[in-house]
Amino acid sequence: MASRTRRSGPASRAPGGSRRRRLPMRLLLPLLVLVALGAMLMLRGYVHSEILADHRVRPPAATDRVPEKIMSGGPVIDARSGRTESLRVPDHRLVLTFDDGPDPTWTPKVLDVLKKHDAHAVFFVTGTMASRYPDLVRRMVDEGHEVGLHTFNHPDLSYQSKKRIDWELSQNQLALSGAAGIRTSLFRPPYSSFADAMDNQSWPVTKYIGDRGYITVVNNTDSEDWRKPGVAEIVRRATPKGGKGAIVLMHDSGGDRHQTVEALDRMLPDLREQGYRFSNLTEALDAPSAHSTVTGLERWKGAAWIFLVQASEHLTEVLVVGLSIVGTLVIGRFVLMLLLSGVHARRVRRRGFRWGAPVTEPVSVLVPAYNEAKCIENTVRSLAESDHPIEVLVIDDGSSDGTSRIVEAMGLPNVRVVRQLNAGKPAALNRGVANARYDLIVMMDGDTVFEPSTVRELVQPFGDPRVGAVAGNAKVGNKDSLIGAWQHIEYVMGFNLDRRMYDVLRCMPTIPGAVGAFRRSALERVGGMSDDTLAEDTDITMALHRDGWRVVYAENARAWTEAPETVQQLWSQRYRWSYGTMQAIWKHRRALVDKGPSGRFGRVGLPLVALFMVLAPLLAPLIDVFLVYGLVFGPTQKTIMAWLGVLAIQAVCAAYAFRLDRERMTHLVSLPLQQILYRQLMYVVLLQSWITALTGGRLRWQKLRRTGAVDAPGGGPMPRQRSQSNSERRPVA
């Protein structure tokens, strides 16, 4: 049957009369979302040192080109404007320095101890951490501490080019200006130690950084707190000998720093009793402050940088929550499908199972058709071979390719053609119901073929008077192509396994248009087929639930349908399905607050349909987003193992579904490729449906091309008459 697709807006006319096509909003918006998401994740990767990070550390080199006064001098090196000066801290002055922060756990504890003992310190912060935790940098400055640069990504600068060094410094300053509105002239190289460790590789970097206006600060007292040697040992190593002044190296980030915090709390009062003062570096050297205020454009650039970094952090947190939700939904759905489909199979396959008295009364089979010349003969001939008494009504909905003439020329008994002007599938089905002779009505598509037993199996559940409709087992007939094989997996696993689950839960969401059966009385009570939505099959199914009818699944009522064979056709079909499902959910939303059968469906069926058929597929791309992110930025091995674990769960469900449907497992060979390629297409289709729903877009009918090559398994080829092309578009209803 025909499907709908959204009409893009009219092309704008460029000067001179030529038409300029605009990118439709349904494509532009997903593209913008994807670009923005990619940019945010790239920014997060950069700020977390997962992009452009260089963890190489150069081994010691020769020292013959380092000035002697530097190697034997103090821990403060001033190489600005060509100078080569070395400075020491005066006696009984202690400059506490903390590297690699700020850390959200340990930096506040360090600041609390310093504030408790009225001590100041110098924090050499990295740009990555300052960007992520700007409030801590602001607190450092507000509480009178000095802040120095420790590069942005913490690379060994002796490996880096001058361009990369400038980048590390400027990005570090950008983070400071955004966090606290300051610049600083203090710098500490990553992986530095004492001045006498300066060598021929690090000295040129120190001179270059001096030329950029920075004072390089190393240390002459190392607490080695990163080794976690114990509180007493940290205190011992951080205490200068003989009342000497010192620059003490400690860390407020990089792991568990509780020993550092405890050692600091112990040593500050002890050293104060020995006459030590704990001051900033510039205070200790009696020099101007290392901080300068940033204003104007530089301040706004820093603020914008912090805003973007914080946005990327929060976005990642949201994505992680979304990933947790979709993971829970996916696993929950798999568990429910495995358990409940097994319950369903055992129930309907147990010996002696019957819905009620055997149903032998005749059935009216409705075949709505619009330009189905290539398929209609196979469809009608398959019905003629039915082992159940039927009448066939082909409702020609304004076809222009001779569909009705082909049916009439076949001259088959109990086959009638009902013609009408083009009015759409729901109207065609209602016309068929009005002309049907019998109370049990089977509906199918004009591109579908039935097995001889399909009608008989489909109507047996009507032996239970509570059953108002029955969903059959729709299968892909053209599954030899790759895209057909992918849809075959989807039909067997995603549709039929779902229907078993929903049958047990008594909230079947959709009776497939390819193979479904109804009581006439049930249809009449809910007003027949409606054209309020694009998914008339989902709409009528929900209406029947709300009216109190049972809707069940007949696994042996097999129908073979022709699935789309191109991406464009598949897109059009699934776009209609997903958008129509959203419309149906919205139309029946009042069931959430209704009483009786309608309320039960509203509070059980609608949430399940919304979660499993709308929300979960919408969030499912997060699995692939984090897969790509993990492959590019790491940890690659864990990412691959996690993805293979998800694939293994899907493979188990797919194999179980194939076993229940007695399908050959060979088609599951393409399952990994389906998960990589096919699912992405379905994501975009669902996103487009959401955009259409949110923007109020309207859809129009569009005819899908058919080949008419599908036949029921075991049947011989059916002759086809030549007909004109089946690709013309359906008029607007």
GIMO-V893188 format. One record per pair of residues at least 4 apart in sequence whose ideal C-beta (glycine too) atoms are under 8 Angstrom apart, sorted by the first residue. I is the first residue (numbers start at 1). J is the second residue. If there is no record, write none. Layout:
I	J
I	J
//
This chain:
1	368
1	369
1	370
1	372
1	425
1	445
1	446
1	447
1	513
2	370
2	371
2	425
2	701
2	702
2	703
2	704
2	730
3	572
3	573
3	575
3	576
3	701
3	702
3	703
3	704
4	534
4	572
4	575
4	576
4	699
4	700
4	701
4	702
5	572
5	575
5	576
5	699
5	700
5	702
6	24
6	26
6	575
6	688
6	692
6	697
6	698
6	699
6	700
7	698
7	699
7	700
8	24
8	26
9	22
9	24
9	25
11	19
11	20
11	21
11	22
12	19
12	20
12	22
13	17
13	18
13	19
13	20
14	18
14	19
14	20
23	27
23	28
23	31
24	28
25	29
25	691
25	695
25	697
26	30
26	688
26	691
26	692
26	697
27	31
27	688
28	32
29	33
29	691
30	34
30	684
30	687
30	688
30	691
31	35
32	36
33	37
33	687
34	38
35	39
36	40
37	41
37	315
37	625
38	42
39	43
40	44
40	311
40	312
40	315
40	316
41	45
41	312
41	315
41	316
41	625
41	629
42	46
42	51
43	47
43	308
43	309
43	312
44	48
44	50
44	312
44	313
44	315
44	316
45	50
45	51
45	629
45	632
45	633
46	50
46	51
46	52
47	128
47	131
47	132
47	309
47	312
47	313
48	128
49	53
49	128
49	153
49	154
50	633
50	634
51	633
52	153
53	153
53	154
53	155
54	153
54	155
54	156
54	159
54	160
55	155
56	155
56	156
56	159
57	156
57	191
58	156
58	158
58	159
58	201
58	202
60	197
60	199
61	199
61	200
61	201
62	199
62	200
63	71
63	198
63	199
63	200
64	200
65	200
65	203
66	70
66	71
66	198
66	199
66	200
66	203
67	71
67	84
68	72
69	73
69	84
69	86
70	77
70	84
70	86
70	195
70	198
70	203
71	195
71	196
71	198
72	195
72	196
73	77
73	86
73	87
73	88
73	195
74	86
74	87
74	88
74	89
74	195
74	220
75	88
75	89
75	194
75	195
75	217
75	218
75	219
75	220
75	247
76	86
76	87
76	88
76	89
76	215
76	216
76	217
76	218
76	247
76	281
76	285
77	85
77	86
77	87
77	195
77	206
77	210
77	215
77	216
77	217
77	218
78	83
78	85
78	86
78	87
78	210
78	215
78	216
79	83
79	84
79	85
79	206
79	207
79	209
79	210
79	211
79	216
80	210
80	211
80	213
80	214
80	215
81	210
81	211
82	211
83	210
86	195
87	285
88	220
88	245
89	93
89	94
89	95
89	245
89	246
89	247
89	281
89	284
89	285
90	245
90	284
91	243
91	244
91	245
92	243
92	245
92	274
92	275
92	276
92	277
93	245
93	276
93	277
93	279
93	284
94	240
94	245
94	246
94	248
94	271
94	276
94	277
94	278
94	279
95	121
95	122
95	245
95	246
95	247
95	248
95	278
95	279
95	280
95	281
95	284
96	114
96	119
96	121
96	122
96	248
96	250
96	264
96	278
97	121
97	122
97	123
97	124
97	148
97	188
97	217
97	219
97	247
97	248
97	249
97	250
97	281
98	107
98	110
98	121
98	122
98	123
98	124
98	250
98	251
98	252
98	253
99	124
99	150
99	188
99	249
99	250
99	251
99	252
99	253
99	254
100	124
100	125
100	126
100	129
100	150
100	154
100	251
100	252
100	253
100	254
101	106
101	107
101	123
101	125
101	126
101	129
101	136
101	251
101	252
101	253
102	107
102	123
102	125
102	129
102	130
102	133
102	136
102	137
102	140
102	252
102	253
103	107
103	129
103	133
103	252
103	253
103	254
103	257
104	108
104	133
104	136
105	109
105	257
106	110
106	252
106	253
106	257
106	258
106	260
106	261
107	111
107	123
107	133
107	136
107	252
107	253
108	112
108	136
108	139
109	113
109	257
109	261
110	114
110	121
110	252
110	257
110	260
110	261
110	264
111	115
111	136
111	139
111	140
111	143
111	145
112	116
113	117
113	261
113	264
113	265
113	268
114	119
114	120
114	121
114	143
114	145
114	264
114	268
114	278
115	143
116	265
117	265
117	268
117	269
117	272
117	278
119	268
119	278
120	144
120	145
120	146
120	278
120	279
120	280
120	283
121	145
121	146
121	278
121	280
122	145
122	146
122	147
122	148
122	186
122	217
122	280
122	281
123	137
123	140
123	145
123	146
123	147
123	148
123	252
124	147
124	148
124	149
124	150
124	186
124	187
124	188
124	217
125	129
125	130
125	137
125	147
125	148
125	149
125	150
125	172
125	175
125	176
126	130
126	150
126	151
126	152
126	153
126	154
126	172
127	131
127	149
127	151
127	152
127	153
127	168
127	171
127	172
127	174
127	175
128	132
128	152
128	153
128	154
128	175
129	133
129	253
130	134
130	137
130	172
130	175
130	176
130	179
131	175
131	178
131	179
131	305
131	306
131	309
132	309
132	310
132	313
133	137
134	138
134	175
134	178
134	179
134	180
134	306
134	310
135	139
135	179
136	140
137	141
137	147
137	175
137	176
137	179
137	180
138	142
138	179
138	180
139	143
140	145
140	147
140	180
141	145
141	147
141	180
141	182
141	291
144	280
145	280
146	184
146	186
146	280
146	281
146	282
146	289
146	290
146	291
147	176
147	180
147	182
147	184
147	186
147	290
147	291
148	184
148	186
148	187
148	188
148	217
148	290
149	169
149	172
149	173
149	176
149	184
149	186
149	187
149	188
149	214
150	154
150	172
150	187
150	188
150	190
151	155
151	157
151	168
151	169
151	172
151	189
151	190
152	167
152	168
152	171
152	172
152	175
153	168
154	190
155	159
155	160
155	164
155	168
155	190
156	160
156	190
156	191
157	165
157	168
157	189
157	190
157	202
157	205
157	209
158	201
158	202
158	205
160	164
160	165
160	168
161	165
162	166
162	208
163	167
164	168
165	169
165	205
165	208
165	209
166	170
166	212
167	171
168	172
169	173
169	187
169	209
169	212
169	214
170	174
171	175
172	176
173	177
173	183
173	184
174	178
174	301
174	302
174	305
175	179
175	302
175	305
175	306
176	180
176	182
176	183
176	184
176	302
177	181
177	182
177	183
177	294
177	298
177	299
177	301
177	302
178	301
178	302
178	303
178	304
178	305
178	306
178	307
179	302
179	306
181	293
181	294
181	295
181	299
181	302
182	291
182	292
182	293
182	294
183	291
183	292
183	294
184	290
184	291
184	292
185	213
185	214
185	215
185	290
185	292
186	214
186	215
186	217
186	281
186	290
187	209
187	214
187	215
187	216
187	217
188	192
188	216
188	217
188	218
189	202
189	205
189	206
189	209
189	216
189	218
192	197
192	202
192	218
192	219
193	197
193	218
193	219
193	222
193	249
194	218
194	219
194	220
194	222
195	218
195	220
197	202
197	218
198	202
198	203
198	206
199	203
200	204
201	205
202	206
203	207
204	208
205	209
206	210
206	216
207	211
208	212
209	214
209	216
210	214
210	215
210	216
215	290
217	247
217	281
218	247
219	246
219	247
219	248
219	249
220	246
220	247
221	237
221	238
221	239
221	240
221	246
221	247
221	248
221	249
222	237
222	248
222	249
223	234
223	237
223	238
223	248
223	249
223	250
223	260
223	263
224	229
224	233
224	234
224	237
225	229
225	234
225	238
225	250
225	251
225	257
225	259
225	260
225	263
226	251
226	254
226	255
228	256
228	259
229	233
229	234
229	237
229	259
230	234
230	259
231	235
231	259
231	262
231	263
231	266
232	236
233	237
234	238
234	259
234	260
234	263
235	239
235	263
235	266
235	267
235	270
238	248
238	250
238	263
238	267
239	267
239	271
240	244
240	245
240	246
243	274
243	275
245	284
247	281
250	260
250	264
251	257
251	260
252	257
252	260
253	257
257	261
258	262
259	263
260	264
261	265
262	266
263	267
264	268
266	270
267	271
268	272
268	278
269	273
270	274
271	276
271	278
272	276
272	277
272	278
279	283
279	284
280	284
280	289
280	290
281	285
281	287
281	290
282	286
282	287
282	288
282	289
282	290
294	298
294	299
294	302
295	299
296	300
297	301
298	302
299	303
300	304
301	305
302	306
303	307
304	308
305	309
306	310
307	311
308	312
309	313
310	314
311	315
312	316
313	317
314	318
315	319
316	320
317	321
318	322
319	323
319	622
319	625
319	626
320	324
321	325
322	326
322	619
322	622
323	327
323	619
323	622
323	623
323	626
324	328
325	329
325	615
325	619
326	330
326	616
326	619
326	620
326	622
326	623
327	331
327	623
328	332
329	333
329	611
329	612
329	615
329	616
329	619
330	334
330	616
330	620
330	623
330	646
331	335
331	649
332	336
333	337
333	612
333	616
334	338
334	649
334	650
334	653
335	339
336	340
336	501
337	341
337	497
337	498
337	500
337	501
337	653
337	657
338	342
338	652
338	653
338	656
339	343
340	344
340	500
340	501
340	504
340	505
341	345
341	497
341	500
341	501
341	504
341	656
341	657
341	660
342	346
343	347
343	504
344	348
344	500
344	501
344	503
344	504
344	553
345	349
345	500
345	555
345	660
346	350
347	353
347	504
348	353
348	555
349	353
354	358
354	460
354	463
355	460
355	461
355	462
355	463
355	464
355	467
356	462
356	463
356	464
356	465
357	463
358	460
358	463
359	440
359	459
359	460
359	462
359	463
360	388
360	389
361	389
361	438
361	439
361	440
362	389
362	390
362	391
362	437
362	438
362	440
363	388
363	389
363	390
363	391
363	438
363	440
363	441
363	442
363	455
363	459
363	517
364	390
364	391
364	393
364	432
364	436
364	437
364	438
364	440
364	441
364	442
365	383
365	390
365	391
365	392
365	393
365	441
365	442
365	443
365	444
365	455
366	393
366	395
366	429
366	432
366	433
366	436
366	441
366	442
366	443
366	444
367	376
367	379
367	380
367	383
367	392
367	393
367	394
367	395
367	444
367	445
367	446
368	395
368	397
368	425
368	428
368	429
368	432
368	443
368	445
368	446
369	376
369	394
369	395
369	396
369	397
369	399
369	403
369	404
369	428
369	446
370	396
370	397
370	398
370	399
370	403
370	422
370	425
370	428
370	446
370	703
370	730
371	399
371	400
371	401
371	403
371	703
371	726
371	728
371	730
372	376
372	379
372	399
372	401
372	403
372	446
372	447
372	706
372	726
373	399
373	401
373	402
373	403
373	406
373	721
373	723
373	724
373	726
374	706
374	707
374	708
374	720
374	723
374	726
375	379
375	446
375	447
375	562
375	706
375	708
375	710
376	380
376	394
376	403
376	406
376	407
376	446
377	381
377	406
377	407
377	410
377	708
377	718
377	719
377	720
377	721
378	382
378	449
378	708
378	710
378	711
378	718
378	720
379	383
379	444
379	446
379	447
379	448
379	449
380	384
380	392
380	394
380	407
380	410
380	412
380	415
381	385
381	410
381	412
381	718
382	386
382	449
382	450
382	451
382	711
382	712
382	715
383	390
383	392
383	415
383	450
383	455
384	392
384	412
384	415
385	452
385	715
386	390
386	450
386	452
386	454
386	455
386	456
387	452
387	453
387	455
387	456
388	453
388	455
388	456
388	459
390	414
390	442
390	455
391	414
391	415
391	416
391	436
391	437
391	438
392	412
392	414
392	415
392	416
393	416
393	417
393	418
393	432
393	435
393	436
394	403
394	404
394	407
394	415
394	416
394	417
394	418
394	446
395	418
395	419
395	420
395	428
395	429
395	431
395	432
396	403
396	404
396	407
396	417
396	418
396	419
396	420
397	420
397	422
397	423
397	424
397	425
397	427
397	428
398	420
398	421
398	422
398	423
398	731
399	403
399	404
400	728
401	723
401	724
401	725
401	726
401	728
402	406
402	723
402	724
403	407
403	446
404	408
404	417
404	419
405	409
406	410
406	721
406	723
407	415
407	417
408	417
409	721
410	415
416	435
418	431
418	432
418	435
420	427
420	428
420	431
422	730
422	731
422	733
423	427
423	428
423	733
424	428
424	531
424	701
424	733
425	429
425	513
425	529
425	536
426	430
426	528
426	529
426	530
426	531
426	536
427	431
427	529
427	531
427	733
428	432
429	433
429	443
429	528
429	529
429	536
430	434
430	528
430	529
431	435
432	436
432	441
432	443
433	441
433	520
433	523
433	528
433	529
436	441
436	520
438	520
439	519
439	520
439	521
440	459
440	462
440	517
440	518
440	519
440	520
441	517
441	518
441	519
441	520
441	523
442	455
442	458
442	459
442	515
442	516
442	517
442	518
443	513
443	516
443	517
443	518
444	448
444	450
444	513
444	514
444	515
444	516
444	559
445	513
445	514
445	561
447	561
447	562
447	706
447	708
447	710
448	474
448	514
448	515
448	559
448	560
448	561
448	562
448	710
449	477
449	559
449	560
449	710
449	711
449	712
449	715
450	454
450	455
450	515
450	558
450	559
450	560
450	712
451	558
451	559
451	560
451	712
451	713
453	457
453	556
453	557
454	458
454	472
454	515
454	557
454	558
454	559
455	459
455	557
456	460
457	472
457	554
457	556
457	557
457	558
458	470
458	472
458	515
458	516
458	517
458	554
458	557
459	470
459	517
460	554
461	467
461	470
461	552
461	554
462	467
462	470
462	517
462	519
463	467
464	550
464	552
466	549
466	550
467	519
467	549
467	550
467	551
467	552
468	518
468	519
468	522
468	544
468	547
468	549
468	550
468	551
469	511
469	516
469	517
469	518
469	519
469	522
469	540
469	541
469	544
469	549
469	551
469	552
470	511
470	516
470	517
470	518
470	551
470	552
470	553
470	554
470	557
471	499
471	508
471	510
471	511
471	512
471	515
471	516
471	541
471	551
471	552
471	553
471	554
472	512
472	514
472	515
472	516
472	517
472	554
472	557
472	558
472	559
473	496
473	515
473	553
473	554
473	555
473	556
473	557
473	558
473	559
473	661
474	491
474	495
474	496
474	512
474	514
474	515
474	559
474	561
475	488
475	491
475	492
475	558
475	559
475	560
475	561
475	661
476	484
476	487
476	488
476	491
476	560
476	561
476	563
477	560
477	561
477	562
477	563
477	709
477	710
477	711
477	712
478	484
478	562
478	563
478	565
478	707
478	709
478	710
479	484
479	485
479	487
479	488
479	563
479	667
480	484
480	485
481	485
481	565
482	486
482	670
482	673
483	487
483	563
483	564
483	565
483	566
483	567
483	570
483	678
484	488
484	563
484	565
485	489
485	667
485	670
485	674
486	490
486	670
486	673
486	674
486	678
487	491
487	563
487	564
487	570
488	492
488	563
488	663
488	667
489	493
489	494
489	654
489	667
489	668
489	670
489	671
489	674
490	494
490	495
490	674
490	678
491	495
491	496
491	563
492	496
492	497
492	654
492	657
492	658
492	661
492	663
493	497
493	650
493	653
493	654
493	657
493	658
494	498
495	499
495	512
496	500
496	553
496	555
496	657
496	660
496	661
497	501
497	653
497	656
497	657
497	660
498	502
498	612
499	503
499	508
499	553
500	504
500	553
500	555
500	660
501	505
502	506
502	507
502	508
502	509
502	553
502	605
502	608
503	508
503	551
503	552
503	553
505	604
505	605
505	608
506	550
506	604
507	545
507	601
507	604
507	605
507	608
507	609
508	541
508	545
508	551
508	552
508	553
509	538
509	541
509	542
509	581
509	605
509	608
509	609
509	613
510	535
510	537
510	538
510	541
510	581
511	516
511	518
511	537
511	540
511	541
511	551
512	516
512	537
512	559
513	536
513	537
514	559
514	561
515	557
515	558
515	559
516	537
517	557
518	522
518	523
518	540
518	544
519	523
519	549
520	524
521	525
522	526
522	544
522	547
522	549
523	528
523	529
523	540
524	528
525	547
526	540
526	543
526	544
526	546
526	547
527	543
529	536
529	539
529	540
530	536
530	539
530	540
530	543
531	536
531	733
532	539
532	583
532	587
533	538
533	539
533	580
533	583
533	584
533	587
534	576
534	577
534	579
534	580
534	583
534	699
535	539
535	576
535	577
535	579
535	580
535	581
535	583
535	584
536	540
536	580
537	541
538	542
538	580
538	581
538	584
539	543
539	580
539	583
539	584
539	587
539	588
540	544
541	545
541	551
542	546
542	584
542	587
542	588
542	591
542	601
542	605
542	606
543	547
543	588
544	549
544	551
545	549
545	551
545	597
545	598
545	601
545	605
546	588
546	591
546	594
546	597
546	598
546	601
546	602
547	597
547	598
548	596
548	597
548	598
555	660
555	661
558	712
560	710
560	711
560	712
560	713
561	710
562	706
562	707
562	708
562	709
562	710
563	570
564	569
564	570
564	572
564	573
564	704
565	569
565	705
565	707
566	570
566	705
567	571
567	681
568	572
569	573
569	704
569	705
570	574
570	681
571	575
571	681
571	685
572	576
572	702
572	704
573	577
573	704
574	578
574	682
574	685
575	579
575	685
575	688
575	689
575	699
576	580
576	699
577	581
578	582
578	614
578	617
578	685
578	686
578	689
579	583
579	689
579	692
579	693
579	699
580	584
581	585
581	609
581	613
581	614
582	586
582	614
582	689
582	690
582	693
583	587
583	693
584	588
585	589
585	606
585	609
585	610
585	614
588	602
588	606
589	602
589	606
590	594
590	602
591	598
591	599
591	601
591	602
591	603
591	605
591	606
592	599
592	602
592	603
592	606
593	599
593	602
594	598
594	599
594	602
595	599
596	600
597	601
598	602
599	603
600	604
600	605
601	605
601	606
602	606
603	607
604	608
605	609
606	610
607	611
608	612
609	613
609	614
610	614
610	615
611	615
611	616
612	616
613	617
614	618
614	686
615	619
616	620
617	682
617	683
617	686
618	683
618	686
618	687
618	690
620	624
620	679
620	683
621	625
621	680
621	683
622	626
623	627
623	643
623	646
624	628
624	679
624	680
624	683
625	629
626	630
626	639
627	631
627	639
627	642
627	643
628	632
629	633
629	639
630	634
630	635
630	636
630	638
630	639
630	640
630	642
631	636
631	639
631	640
634	639
635	639
636	640
637	641
638	642
639	643
640	644
641	645
642	646
643	647
644	648
645	649
646	650
647	651
647	671
647	672
647	675
648	652
649	653
650	654
650	671
650	675
651	655
651	668
651	671
652	656
653	657
654	658
654	668
654	671
655	659
655	665
655	668
656	660
657	661
658	663
658	664
658	665
658	667
658	668
659	663
663	667
670	674
671	675
672	676
673	677
673	678
674	678
674	679
675	679
676	680
677	681
678	682
679	683
680	684
681	685
682	686
683	687
684	688
685	689
686	690
687	691
688	692
689	693
690	694
691	695
691	697
692	697
692	699
693	697
700	730
700	732
701	729
701	730
701	731
701	732
701	733
702	729
702	730
703	726
703	727
703	728
703	729
703	730
705	726
705	727
706	726
708	720
711	715
711	716
711	717
711	718
//
